[in-house]
């Protein structure tokens, strides 16, 4: 019997992260997921079952991320795929009206949080000699829109960070920037309002995204990809 594959997902308590956790588990993967909503994670744990791990963790806290990584590694070892999907967005407003705290929070989650997770998990993946890191970007990481400049800045940053990481990783590993597409999530509703309802729900998206993510490997190192059809 082939060993079960292992995926680590940040932002697993809601939206795309939760949908991916459920989808990967249904496909026979071991799932380790973290998020900040303890009640939502408890609900997810009940849905996934005892063969998986959920952990309350704010990716902006490097000590909390290290604790999550230690718990994951002790139980399941290094992941086959690391999905940095935790993200936040600023309330719609022109850049000069965005407060320092609002801008800082977007940077802390979307950029610094990804760095904390990479520092915690990638050394183990390197020791193992294989693994794929997928950093979630956005259509707004390859284009721009008004009133979401902080979010655009961080997602453009993810594209550059991932491209540089891809050059640094040893053979056997890969780093990929992923545009998930336009999905009806809480973040999209903060921008689009009810207009977000015209786009796929996370559960529909995951039916395409999970097998696509599972197929990624070293030939994809350094690529900036988009979930097909999204």
N, CA and C of each residue as an Amber inpcrd file, in Angstrom:
protein
   690
   0.8460000  -1.1960000   0.0000000   0.0000000   0.0000000   0.0000000
   0.8820000   1.2480000   0.0000000   0.5540000   2.2210000  -0.8640000
   1.3100000   3.4600000  -0.9090000   1.0530000   4.2710000   0.3490000
   2.0800000   4.9700000   0.8770000   1.8600000   5.8120000   2.0530000
   0.9030000   6.9480000   1.7210000   0.1010000   7.3500000   2.7140000
  -0.8400000   8.4390000   2.5010000  -0.0770000   9.7470000   2.3460000
  -0.5500000  10.5910000   1.4690000   0.0790000  11.8890000   1.2810000
  -0.4630000  12.8870000   2.3040000   0.3430000  13.8980000   2.5750000
   0.0720000  14.8340000   3.6650000   0.0810000  16.2590000   3.1420000
  -0.9690000  17.0190000   3.4460000  -1.0640000  18.4160000   3.0380000
  -1.2460000  19.2880000   4.2760000  -0.5190000  20.4010000   4.3170000
  -0.6800000  21.4140000   5.3570000  -1.3700000  22.6150000   4.7300000
  -2.4230000  23.1130000   5.3960000  -3.2290000  24.2060000   4.8620000
  -3.3740000  25.2860000   5.9200000  -2.9510000  26.5080000   5.6030000
  -3.2310000  27.6290000   6.4900000  -4.5420000  28.2850000   6.0720000
  -5.1750000  28.9520000   7.0170000  -6.4780000  29.5480000   6.7240000
  -7.5490000  28.5020000   6.5290000  -7.4460000  27.3870000   7.2700000
  -8.3390000  26.2460000   7.0490000  -9.6880000  26.3730000   7.7500000
  -9.8740000  27.4200000   8.5300000 -11.1160000  27.5100000   9.2910000
 -12.2930000  28.0150000   8.4570000 -12.0240000  28.5840000   7.2770000
 -13.1320000  29.0970000   6.4590000 -12.7050000  29.1990000   4.9870000
 -13.6750000  29.4890000   4.1510000 -13.4090000  29.7980000   2.7510000
 -12.6810000  28.7110000   1.9880000 -11.7030000  29.1390000   1.1940000
 -10.9790000  28.2020000   0.3440000 -10.2080000  27.1800000   1.1680000
  -9.6180000  27.6190000   2.2890000  -8.8360000  26.7030000   3.1110000
  -9.6750000  25.5550000   3.6380000 -10.8470000  25.8650000   4.1420000
 -11.7380000  24.8240000   4.6560000 -12.1930000  23.8880000   3.5330000
 -12.5590000  24.4690000   2.4090000 -13.0050000  23.6470000   1.2770000
 -11.9010000  22.7180000   0.8090000 -10.6570000  23.2030000   0.7880000
  -9.5370000  22.3470000   0.3930000  -9.3020000  21.2420000   1.4100000
  -9.3980000  21.5720000   2.6930000  -9.1970000  20.5550000   3.7230000
 -10.1880000  19.4080000   3.5550000 -11.4320000  19.7410000   3.3370000
 -12.4630000  18.7120000   3.1620000 -12.2160000  17.9290000   1.8710000
 -11.8400000  18.6410000   0.8110000 -11.5990000  17.9770000  -0.4660000
 -10.4010000  17.0470000  -0.4320000  -9.2930000  17.4880000   0.1540000
  -8.1180000  16.6250000   0.2370000  -8.3950000  15.4090000   1.1030000
  -9.0810000  15.5960000   2.2200000  -9.3960000  14.4570000   3.0940000
 -10.2720000  13.4510000   2.3640000 -11.2280000  13.9400000   1.5920000
 -12.1110000  13.0450000   0.8360000 -11.3410000  12.2480000  -0.2080000
 -10.2180000  12.8200000  -0.6810000  -9.3850000  12.1340000  -1.6690000
  -8.3110000  11.2530000  -1.0350000  -8.3670000  11.0920000   0.2820000
  -7.4640000  10.1640000   0.9480000  -6.1850000  10.7580000   1.4920000
  -6.0650000  12.0820000   1.4780000  -4.8900000  12.7370000   2.0310000
  -5.0400000  12.9280000   3.5390000  -3.9190000  12.9570000   4.2330000
  -3.8860000  13.4150000   5.6190000  -3.8130000  14.9330000   5.5980000
  -4.6710000  15.5730000   6.3780000  -4.7630000  17.0340000   6.3860000
  -4.3290000  17.5830000   7.7380000  -3.4280000  18.5680000   7.6940000
  -3.1010000  19.3720000   8.8690000  -3.4990000  20.8020000   8.5450000
  -4.4410000  21.3500000   9.3030000  -4.9300000  22.6840000   8.9870000
  -4.8980000  23.6010000  10.1840000  -4.6460000  24.8760000   9.9260000
  -4.6660000  25.8580000  11.0070000  -5.5290000  27.0430000  10.6140000
  -5.9580000  27.7860000  11.6220000  -6.7360000  28.9960000  11.4270000
  -6.8940000  29.7070000  12.7520000  -7.6080000  30.8160000  12.7450000
  -7.7590000  31.6070000  13.9640000  -9.1130000  31.4280000  14.6360000
 -10.0580000  30.8030000  13.9630000 -11.4040000  30.6220000  14.5050000
 -11.4990000  29.2420000  15.1560000 -11.3850000  29.2120000  16.4890000
 -11.3350000  27.9310000  17.2000000 -12.6150000  27.1250000  17.0170000
 -13.7630000  27.7940000  17.0480000 -15.0300000  27.0820000  16.8910000
 -15.1570000  26.4730000  15.5010000 -14.7490000  27.2250000  14.4900000
 -14.8120000  26.7120000  13.1250000 -13.8500000  25.5390000  12.9400000
 -12.6860000  25.6120000  13.5730000 -11.7300000  24.5080000  13.4710000
 -12.2400000  23.2710000  14.1840000 -12.9380000  23.4590000  15.2980000
 -13.5260000  22.3140000  15.9980000 -14.5720000  21.6360000  15.1200000
 -15.3630000  22.4550000  14.4370000 -16.3510000  21.9150000  13.5040000
 -15.6700000  21.1580000  12.3680000 -14.5890000  21.7420000  11.8350000
 -13.8500000  21.0870000  10.7540000 -13.2540000  19.7700000  11.2380000
 -12.7050000  19.7660000  12.4410000 -12.1140000  18.5420000  12.9910000
 -13.1610000  17.4390000  13.0830000 -14.3700000  17.8040000  13.4930000
 -15.4370000  16.8160000  13.5630000 -15.8040000  16.2650000  12.2000000
 -15.7090000  17.1020000  11.1870000 -16.0280000  16.6670000   9.8300000
 -14.9150000  15.7980000   9.2400000 -13.6610000  16.1500000   9.5400000
 -12.5330000  15.4080000   8.9770000 -12.3140000  14.0700000   9.6610000
 -12.4680000  14.0300000  10.9830000 -12.2310000  12.8000000  11.7220000
 -10.8710000  12.7940000  12.4140000 -10.6050000  11.7190000  13.1380000
  -9.4480000  11.6530000  14.0220000  -8.1160000  11.4580000  13.3020000
  -8.1390000  11.1130000  12.0400000  -6.8900000  10.8550000  11.3100000
  -6.2500000  12.1340000  10.7800000  -6.7930000  13.2910000  11.1610000
  -6.2900000  14.5760000  10.6860000  -6.0200000  15.4890000  11.8780000
  -5.4100000  16.6320000  11.6220000  -5.0440000  17.5480000  12.6990000
  -5.5090000  18.9530000  12.3700000  -6.1900000  19.5950000  13.3260000
  -6.5010000  21.0210000  13.2100000  -5.9140000  21.7240000  14.4210000
  -5.4950000  22.9670000  14.2240000  -4.7240000  23.6650000  15.2470000
  -5.0320000  25.1560000  15.1640000  -5.3940000  25.7620000  16.2800000
  -5.6100000  27.2000000  16.2960000  -4.2650000  27.9080000  16.2160000
  -4.1040000  28.7630000  15.2260000  -2.8090000  29.4060000  14.9970000
  -3.0040000  30.6590000  14.1590000  -2.4540000  31.7740000  14.6230000
  -2.4310000  33.0180000  13.8750000  -1.0910000  33.0930000  13.1560000
  -1.1070000  33.1020000  11.8360000   0.1500000  33.0480000  11.0820000
   1.0050000  34.2950000  11.2690000   0.4370000  35.3570000  11.8560000
   1.2450000  36.5470000  12.1180000   2.1250000  36.3850000  13.3540000
   1.9150000  35.3120000  14.1110000   2.6720000  35.0460000  15.3340000
   3.6920000  33.9430000  15.0570000   4.9750000  34.2800000  14.9110000
   5.9510000  33.2430000  14.5480000   6.0640000  32.1320000  15.5750000
   5.8880000  32.4380000  16.8620000   5.9540000  31.3870000  17.8830000
   4.7820000  30.4250000  17.7380000   3.5960000  30.9580000  17.4350000
   2.4230000  30.0990000  17.2350000   2.6040000  29.2180000  16.0080000
   3.1870000  29.7730000  14.9590000   3.4380000  28.9900000  13.7430000
   4.4400000  27.8730000  14.0360000   5.4830000  28.1780000  14.7850000
   6.4560000  27.1500000  15.1570000   5.7880000  26.0420000  15.9660000
   4.8680000  26.4170000  16.8510000   4.1490000  25.4130000  17.6280000
   3.2780000  24.5300000  16.7640000   2.5990000  25.1390000  15.8050000
   1.7890000  24.3700000  14.8540000   2.6600000  23.4040000  14.0670000
   3.7780000  23.9040000  13.5530000   4.6770000  23.0580000  12.7650000
   5.2340000  21.9020000  13.5950000   5.5510000  22.1630000  14.8560000
   6.0730000  21.0990000  15.7190000   5.0300000  20.0190000  15.9330000
   3.7760000  20.4280000  16.1730000   2.7030000  19.4540000  16.3770000
   2.4630000  18.6200000  15.1280000   2.4770000  19.2880000  13.9730000
   2.2680000  18.5960000  12.7000000   3.4010000  17.6110000  12.4250000
   4.6320000  18.0760000  12.5760000   5.7930000  17.2540000  12.2510000
   5.8980000  16.0440000  13.1670000   5.5950000  16.2420000  14.4410000
   5.6570000  15.1290000  15.3930000   4.6690000  14.0310000  15.0210000
   3.5160000  14.4280000  14.5380000   2.4810000  13.4260000  14.2410000
   2.5860000  12.8460000  12.8380000   2.8560000  13.7080000  11.8410000
   2.7800000  13.2560000  10.4510000   4.0630000  13.4510000   9.6450000
   5.0290000  14.1660000  10.1890000   6.2300000  14.4770000   9.4270000
   6.0140000  15.6580000   8.5000000   6.9870000  15.9120000   7.6400000
   6.9100000  17.0500000   6.7140000   5.8160000  16.8130000   5.6720000
   5.1910000  17.8930000   5.2110000   4.1100000  17.7260000   4.2350000
   4.6190000  17.4670000   2.8210000   3.7720000  16.8150000   2.0360000
   4.0160000  16.7040000   0.6000000   3.6830000  18.0260000  -0.0960000
   2.6250000  18.6780000   0.3840000   2.2310000  19.9820000  -0.1520000
   1.9760000  20.9270000   1.0180000   2.5130000  22.1270000   0.9160000
   2.2700000  23.1960000   1.8840000   1.4810000  24.2850000   1.1700000
   0.2620000  24.5440000   1.6350000  -0.6200000  25.5180000   1.0010000
  -0.7600000  26.7470000   1.8850000  -0.1200000  27.8320000   1.4850000
  -0.2260000  29.0950000   2.2100000  -1.4340000  29.8560000   1.6810000
  -2.6020000  29.5650000   2.2640000  -3.8340000  30.1810000   1.7600000
  -4.4280000  31.2180000   2.7080000  -3.9230000  31.3190000   3.9340000
  -4.4430000  32.3310000   4.8590000  -4.2050000  33.7210000   4.2960000
  -5.2310000  34.5600000   4.3380000  -5.1010000  35.9150000   3.7910000
  -6.1960000  36.8040000   4.3600000  -5.9770000  38.1060000   4.2320000
  -6.9970000  39.0860000   4.6010000  -6.9410000  40.2290000   3.6020000
  -7.9450000  41.0900000   3.6550000  -8.0240000  42.2170000   2.7310000
  -8.4640000  43.4510000   3.4950000  -8.0720000  44.6060000   3.0140000
  -8.4680000  45.8550000   3.6590000  -9.8890000  46.2350000   3.2600000
 -10.6050000  46.9850000   4.1100000 -11.8960000  47.5330000   3.6830000
 -11.7060000  48.4440000   2.4880000 -12.6520000  48.4040000   1.5610000
 -12.5430000  49.2160000   0.3490000 -12.3910000  50.7000000   0.6820000
 -11.2950000  51.2880000   0.2530000 -11.1080000  52.7370000   0.3920000
  -9.8510000  53.1430000  -0.3630000  -9.7490000  54.4110000  -0.7710000
  -8.5260000  54.8740000  -1.4290000  -7.3300000  54.7160000  -0.4980000
  -6.1680000  54.5370000  -1.0910000  -4.9660000  54.2490000  -0.3140000
  -4.6960000  55.3090000   0.7430000  -4.9430000  56.5810000   0.4250000
  -4.6310000  57.6360000   1.3980000  -5.5990000  57.6490000   2.5820000
  -6.6740000  56.8650000   2.4990000  -7.6020000  56.7550000   3.6260000
  -7.4070000  55.4730000   4.4250000  -6.5100000  54.6020000   3.9560000
  -6.2230000  53.3580000   4.6710000  -5.3290000  53.6910000   5.8660000
  -5.7370000  53.2730000   7.0510000  -4.9370000  53.5640000   8.2390000
  -3.6740000  52.7150000   8.2590000  -2.7130000  53.1460000   9.0590000
  -1.4740000  52.3720000   9.2010000  -1.7630000  50.9780000   9.7500000
  -2.7050000  50.8870000  10.6800000  -3.0410000  49.5770000  11.2580000
  -3.6740000  48.6620000  10.2200000  -4.5700000  49.2110000   9.3910000
  -5.2090000  48.4030000   8.3470000  -4.1730000  47.8970000   7.3470000
  -3.2950000  48.7980000   6.9150000  -2.2630000  48.4000000   5.9530000
  -1.3460000  47.3600000   6.5850000  -0.9450000  47.6120000   7.8280000
  -0.0350000  46.6920000   8.5070000  -0.6230000  45.3060000   8.6900000
  -1.9130000  45.2250000   8.9840000  -2.5530000  43.9180000   9.1710000
  -2.5220000  43.1070000   7.8820000  -2.7830000  43.7410000   6.7440000
  -2.7530000  43.0320000   5.4610000  -1.3410000  42.5130000   5.1740000
  -0.3400000  43.3400000   5.4190000   1.0500000  42.9090000   5.2200000
   1.4220000  41.7850000   6.1810000   0.9920000  41.9150000   7.4280000
   1.3440000  40.9090000   8.4380000   0.7980000  39.5290000   8.0880000
  -0.4360000  39.4810000   7.6260000  -1.0380000  38.1840000   7.2870000
  -0.5390000  37.6840000   5.9330000  -0.6550000  38.5230000   4.9160000
  -0.4670000  38.0650000   3.5420000   0.9860000  37.8630000   3.1320000
   1.9010000  38.6000000   3.7590000   3.3200000  38.4630000   3.4110000
   4.1410000  37.8810000   4.5650000   4.1060000  38.5520000   5.7000000
   4.9000000  38.0570000   6.8260000   4.4210000  36.6770000   7.2680000
   3.1050000  36.4680000   7.2510000   2.5720000  35.1700000   7.6530000
   3.0810000  34.0430000   6.7740000   3.1480000  34.2950000   5.4790000
   3.6790000  33.2910000   4.5490000   5.1370000  32.9880000   4.8770000
   5.9030000  34.0290000   5.1830000   7.3080000  33.8230000   5.5460000
   7.4330000  32.9910000   6.8100000   6.5990000  33.2840000   7.8250000
   6.6570000  32.5030000   9.0610000   6.4000000  31.0150000   8.7910000
   5.4150000  30.7430000   7.9340000   5.0590000  29.3510000   7.6470000
   6.1630000  28.6610000   6.8590000   6.7390000  29.3630000   5.9000000
   7.8490000  28.7890000   5.1270000   9.0240000  28.4620000   6.0450000
   9.3660000  29.3780000   6.9380000  10.4860000  29.1450000   7.8630000
  10.2340000  27.9300000   8.7470000   8.9720000  27.7160000   9.1160000
   8.6420000  26.6280000  10.0300000   8.5980000  25.2600000   9.3540000
   8.1920000  25.2180000   8.0710000   7.9580000  23.9240000   7.4250000
   8.9880000  23.5330000   6.3620000   9.5280000  24.4980000   5.6470000
  10.3760000  24.1530000   4.5110000  11.6680000  23.4320000   4.9140000
  12.3260000  23.7790000   6.0230000  13.5160000  22.9970000   6.3880000
  13.2470000  21.4960000   6.5120000  12.1070000  21.1250000   7.0630000
  11.7550000  19.7070000   7.1480000  11.5040000  19.0950000   5.7910000
  10.9160000  19.8570000   4.8870000  10.6880000  19.3790000   3.5290000
  12.0150000  19.1980000   2.8030000  12.9570000  20.1130000   3.0440000
  14.2770000  19.9830000   2.4420000  14.9840000  18.7410000   2.9810000
  14.8940000  18.5110000   4.2760000  15.5090000  17.3170000   4.8730000
  14.9230000  16.0420000   4.2830000  13.6270000  16.0800000   4.0100000
  12.9560000  14.9270000   3.4330000  13.3180000  14.7500000   1.9610000
  13.6590000  15.8650000   1.2920000  14.0930000  15.7950000  -0.0920000
  13.0060000  15.9780000  -1.1230000  11.8080000  16.3510000  -0.6900000
  10.7330000  16.5650000  -1.6570000   9.6210000  17.3850000  -1.0210000
   8.7970000  17.9550000  -1.8890000   7.6570000  18.7240000  -1.4180000
   7.3700000  19.9090000  -2.3130000   6.1390000  20.3810000  -2.2430000
   5.6740000  21.5020000  -3.0610000   5.1080000  22.5730000  -2.1320000
   5.5580000  23.8120000  -2.3300000   5.0410000  24.9670000  -1.6020000
   4.1660000  25.7670000  -2.5570000   2.9200000  25.9670000  -2.1910000
   2.0070000  26.7670000  -3.0140000   1.6060000  27.9920000  -2.2090000
   2.0140000  29.1600000  -2.6800000   1.6650000  30.4190000  -2.0470000
   0.5110000  31.0550000  -2.8190000  -0.5860000  31.2810000  -2.1140000
  -1.7790000  31.7890000  -2.7950000  -1.6150000  33.2680000  -3.1220000
  -1.6930000  33.5410000  -4.4010000  -1.6550000  34.8940000  -4.9290000
  -3.0910000  35.3030000  -5.2360000  -3.2910000  35.9920000  -6.3430000
  -4.6110000  36.5020000  -6.6950000  -4.5350000  37.0640000  -8.0980000
  -5.6900000  37.2520000  -8.7260000  -5.7080000  38.0320000  -9.9450000
  -5.1630000  39.4270000  -9.6900000  -5.3370000  39.9080000  -8.4510000
  -4.8160000  41.2080000  -8.0580000  -3.3590000  41.1300000  -7.6170000
  -2.7240000  39.9930000  -7.8410000  -1.2800000  39.8890000  -7.7170000
  -0.6170000  39.9900000  -9.0770000  -1.4520000  40.0840000 -10.1250000
  -0.9520000  40.1930000 -11.4990000  -1.6340000  41.3370000 -12.2440000
  -2.5200000  42.0400000 -11.5520000  -3.1920000  43.2270000 -12.0770000
  -3.5150000  44.0870000 -10.8490000  -4.2430000  45.1720000 -11.0400000
  -4.6050000  46.0270000  -9.9080000  -6.0560000  46.4430000  -9.9940000
  -6.5520000  46.9670000  -8.8800000  -7.9030000  47.5120000  -8.8210000
  -7.9060000  48.6380000  -7.7950000  -8.7930000  49.6140000  -7.9430000
  -8.8560000  50.6880000  -6.9610000  -9.4280000  50.2070000  -5.6330000
  -9.0220000  50.8500000  -4.5680000  -9.5570000  50.6840000  -3.2170000
  -9.1000000  49.4070000  -2.5160000  -8.2320000  48.6300000  -3.1680000
  -7.6530000  47.4410000  -2.5130000  -6.1320000  47.4350000  -2.7010000
  -5.5390000  48.6340000  -2.6950000  -4.0970000  48.7450000  -2.9580000
  -3.2500000  47.9230000  -1.9890000  -3.5380000  47.8930000  -0.6670000
  -2.7130000  47.0790000   0.2220000  -2.7550000  45.5950000  -0.1430000
  -3.9350000  45.1150000  -0.4780000  -4.0670000  43.7130000  -0.8760000
  -3.2890000  43.4470000  -2.1620000  -3.4420000  44.3350000  -3.1560000
  -2.6900000  44.1830000  -4.4030000  -1.1930000  44.1530000  -4.1300000
  -0.7240000  45.0570000  -3.2690000   0.7100000  45.1300000  -2.9730000
   1.2200000  43.8210000  -2.3910000   0.4430000  43.2340000  -1.4780000
   0.9140000  41.9870000  -0.8580000   0.8660000  40.8210000  -1.8300000
  -0.1230000  40.7930000  -2.6960000  -0.2050000  39.6710000  -3.6300000
   0.8240000  39.8060000  -4.7560000   1.1460000  41.0280000  -5.1770000
   2.2870000  41.2020000  -6.0750000   3.5590000  40.7580000  -5.3460000
   3.6270000  41.0410000  -4.0550000   4.7650000  40.5920000  -3.2560000
   4.8700000  39.0800000  -3.2020000   3.7440000  38.4100000  -3.0990000
   3.7460000  36.9400000  -3.0950000   4.3180000  36.3920000  -4.3980000
   3.9870000  37.0280000  -5.4960000   4.5210000  36.5820000  -6.7830000
   6.0550000  36.6690000  -6.7880000   6.5970000  37.7750000  -6.3220000
   8.0480000  37.9340000  -6.3000000   8.7080000  37.0330000  -5.2850000
   8.1240000  36.9460000  -4.0990000   8.6640000  36.0690000  -3.0590000
   8.7380000  34.6270000  -3.5410000   7.6830000  34.1810000  -4.2000000
   7.6250000  32.7910000  -4.6510000   8.6250000  32.5220000  -5.7610000
   8.7660000  33.4700000  -6.6790000   9.7330000  33.2980000  -7.7650000
  11.1530000  33.1980000  -7.2150000  11.4600000  34.0230000  -6.2040000
  12.7880000  33.9690000  -5.5920000  12.9820000  32.6650000  -4.8240000
  11.9560000  32.2440000  -4.0830000  12.0380000  30.9860000  -3.3410000
  12.2920000  29.8180000  -4.2860000  11.6440000  29.8460000  -5.4400000
  11.8170000  28.7650000  -6.4100000  13.2700000  28.6310000  -6.8510000
  13.9890000  29.7520000  -6.8950000  15.4040000  29.7170000  -7.2800000
  16.2950000  29.2080000  -6.1460000  15.8070000  29.3000000  -4.9320000
  16.5970000  28.9110000  -3.7670000  16.4330000  27.4410000  -3.3780000
  15.2990000  26.8620000  -3.6910000  15.0010000  25.5070000  -3.2370000
  15.9160000  24.4840000  -3.9130000  16.3090000  23.4440000  -3.1740000
  17.1180000  22.3830000  -3.7780000  16.2770000  21.4800000  -4.6730000
  16.9410000  20.6230000  -5.4090000  16.2500000  19.6610000  -6.2670000
  15.2830000  18.8290000  -5.4310000  14.1390000  18.5370000  -6.0190000
  13.1240000  17.7420000  -5.3330000  11.9970000  18.5680000  -4.7660000
  12.2180000  19.8870000  -4.6500000  11.1940000  20.7750000  -4.1220000
  10.7540000  21.7700000  -5.1840000   9.5840000  22.3420000  -4.9800000
   9.0520000  23.3330000  -5.9170000   8.2730000  24.3830000  -5.1560000
   8.3030000  25.6040000  -5.6740000   7.4920000  26.7050000  -5.1580000
   6.6750000  27.2830000  -6.2940000   5.3840000  27.4900000  -6.0460000
   4.4490000  27.9200000  -7.0890000   3.5640000  29.0270000  -6.5270000
   3.3640000  30.0860000  -7.2900000   2.3890000  31.1200000  -6.9530000
   1.0760000  30.7680000  -7.6540000  -0.0080000  30.7360000  -6.8950000
  -1.2880000  30.2900000  -7.4430000  -2.3520000  31.3670000  -7.3400000
  -2.9180000  31.7190000  -8.4790000  -4.1310000  32.5350000  -8.5080000
  -5.3150000  31.5820000  -8.4520000  -6.0840000  31.5990000  -7.3630000
  -7.1890000  30.6370000  -7.2600000  -8.3590000  30.9510000  -8.1800000
  -8.4300000  32.1970000  -8.6820000  -9.5760000  32.6180000  -9.4730000
 -10.4990000  33.4700000  -8.6190000 -11.6440000  33.8250000  -9.1640000
 -12.6110000  34.6750000  -8.4560000 -13.6640000  33.7710000  -7.8230000
 -13.6720000  33.7300000  -6.4930000 -14.5150000  32.8000000  -5.7500000
 -15.3880000  33.5850000  -4.7770000 -16.5980000  33.1080000  -4.5530000
 -17.5430000  33.7580000  -3.6490000 -17.1680000  33.4580000  -2.1920000
 -16.2030000  34.2070000  -1.6920000 -15.7540000  34.0750000  -0.3080000
 -16.1270000  35.3290000   0.4830000 -15.9060000  35.2650000   1.7830000
 -16.1710000  36.4310000   2.6240000 -15.3130000  37.6230000   2.2010000
 -14.0810000  37.3590000   1.8030000 -13.2110000  38.4480000   1.3590000
 -13.7520000  39.0850000   0.0900000 -14.1980000  38.2650000  -0.8630000
 -14.7230000  38.8400000  -2.1010000 -15.9780000  39.6620000  -1.8180000
 -16.8110000  39.1970000  -0.8930000 -18.0340000  39.9290000  -0.5580000
 -17.7140000  41.2760000   0.0820000 -16.5450000  41.3560000   0.7670000
 -16.1650000  42.6450000   1.3380000 -15.8730000  43.6600000   0.2420000
 -15.5140000  43.1790000  -0.9420000 -15.2330000  44.0700000  -2.0920000
 -16.4400000  44.2080000  -3.0130000 -17.0620000  43.0820000  -3.3360000
 -18.0930000  43.0480000  -4.3700000 -19.5160000  43.1040000  -3.8150000
 -19.6740000  42.9110000  -2.5060000 -21.0150000  42.8240000  -1.9430000
 -21.7560000  41.6200000  -2.5070000 -23.0490000  41.7980000  -2.7740000
 -23.8570000  40.6910000  -3.2930000 -23.4230000  40.2660000  -4.6890000
 -22.6480000  41.1050000  -5.3680000 -22.1400000  40.7290000  -6.6790000
 -21.2550000  39.5050000  -6.6460000 -20.7200000  39.1820000  -5.4650000
 -19.8700000  37.9920000  -5.3340000 -20.6510000  36.7040000  -5.5690000
 -21.9800000  36.7630000  -5.4090000 -22.7930000  35.5490000  -5.5480000
 -22.7980000  34.9970000  -6.9620000 -22.3220000  35.7810000  -7.9240000
 -22.2610000  35.3060000  -9.2980000 -21.0620000  34.4250000  -9.5890000
 -20.2270000  34.2160000  -8.5970000 -19.0160000  33.4130000  -8.7690000
 -19.1450000  32.0990000  -8.0000000 -18.2970000  31.1050000  -8.3230000
 -18.4120000  29.7970000  -7.6560000 -18.1800000  29.8850000  -6.1520000
 -18.8790000  29.0490000  -5.4180000 -18.6540000  28.9190000  -3.9860000
 -17.3630000  28.1210000  -3.7580000 -16.7470000  28.2490000  -2.5830000
 -15.5160000  27.4970000  -2.3180000 -15.6560000  25.9930000  -2.5300000
 -16.7990000  25.4440000  -2.1700000 -16.9980000  24.0010000  -2.3140000
 -16.9870000  23.5710000  -3.7780000 -17.5630000  24.3920000  -4.6520000
 -17.5270000  24.0970000  -6.0880000 -16.1080000  24.2450000  -6.6180000
 -15.4500000  25.3140000  -6.2110000 -14.0760000  25.5840000  -6.6340000
 -13.1540000  24.4360000  -6.2540000 -13.3160000  23.9060000  -5.0470000
 -12.4170000  22.8630000  -4.5420000 -12.4940000  21.5880000  -5.3780000
 -13.6220000  21.3340000  -6.0170000 -13.7420000  20.1340000  -6.8470000
 -12.7570000  20.1610000  -8.0080000 -12.4160000  21.3640000  -8.4700000
 -11.4210000  21.5290000  -9.5310000 -10.0440000  21.7540000  -8.9350000
  -9.9820000  22.5750000  -7.8890000  -8.6870000  23.0020000  -7.3450000
  -7.9250000  21.8770000  -6.6640000  -8.6080000  21.0170000  -5.9120000
  -7.9020000  19.9800000  -5.1570000  -7.1460000  19.0180000  -6.0730000
  -7.7710000  18.4360000  -7.0930000  -6.9840000  17.5660000  -7.9790000
  -5.8940000  18.3140000  -8.7360000  -6.1410000  19.5860000  -9.0650000
  -5.1150000  20.3810000  -9.7310000  -3.9110000  20.5660000  -8.8050000
  -4.1510000  20.9260000  -7.5740000  -3.0690000  21.1030000  -6.6020000
  -2.3280000  19.7950000  -6.3600000  -3.0720000  18.7050000  -6.2740000
  -2.4570000  17.4000000  -6.0180000  -1.5400000  16.9730000  -7.1640000
  -1.7550000  17.5310000  -8.3410000  -0.9670000  17.1410000  -9.5130000
   0.3380000  17.9210000  -9.6420000   0.5290000  18.9640000  -8.8410000
   1.7050000  19.8250000  -8.9790000   2.9640000  19.1190000  -8.5020000
   4.0800000  19.4350000  -9.1560000   5.3430000  18.8030000  -8.7820000
   6.5370000  19.6410000  -9.2060000   7.7010000  19.0470000  -9.1770000
   8.9320000  19.7960000  -9.4600000   8.9690000  20.4230000 -10.8600000
   8.3180000  19.8480000 -11.8850000   8.3180000  20.5330000 -13.1840000
   7.6230000  21.8970000 -13.1370000   6.8320000  22.1470000 -12.0920000
   6.1000000  23.4030000 -11.9810000   6.8530000  24.4530000 -11.1670000
   8.0620000  24.1180000 -10.7160000   8.8090000  25.0500000  -9.8770000
   8.9690000  26.4140000 -10.5480000   8.6340000  27.4770000  -9.8140000
   8.7860000  28.8330000 -10.3160000   7.6420000  29.3460000 -11.1600000
   6.6650000  28.5040000 -11.4370000   5.5540000  28.9360000 -12.2880000
   4.5390000  29.7790000 -11.5140000   3.8660000  30.6630000 -12.2170000
   2.7450000  31.4290000 -11.6900000   1.5030000  30.8590000 -12.3680000
   0.7200000  30.0990000 -11.6310000  -0.3750000  29.3290000 -12.2070000
  -1.7460000  29.8640000 -11.7560000  -2.7720000  29.4440000 -12.4700000
  -4.1580000  29.7670000 -12.1300000  -4.9570000  28.4670000 -12.1490000
  -5.8600000  28.3120000 -11.1940000  -6.7120000  27.1140000 -11.1970000
  -7.5120000  27.0830000 -12.4950000  -7.4710000  25.9830000 -13.2440000
  -8.1370000  25.9220000 -14.5490000  -9.6340000  26.2500000 -14.4540000
 -10.0780000  27.0320000 -15.3980000 -11.4890000  27.3570000 -15.4710000
 -11.9480000  28.4170000 -14.5010000 -11.0080000  28.9670000 -13.7130000
 -11.3840000  29.9470000 -12.6930000 -10.8110000  31.3330000 -13.0300000
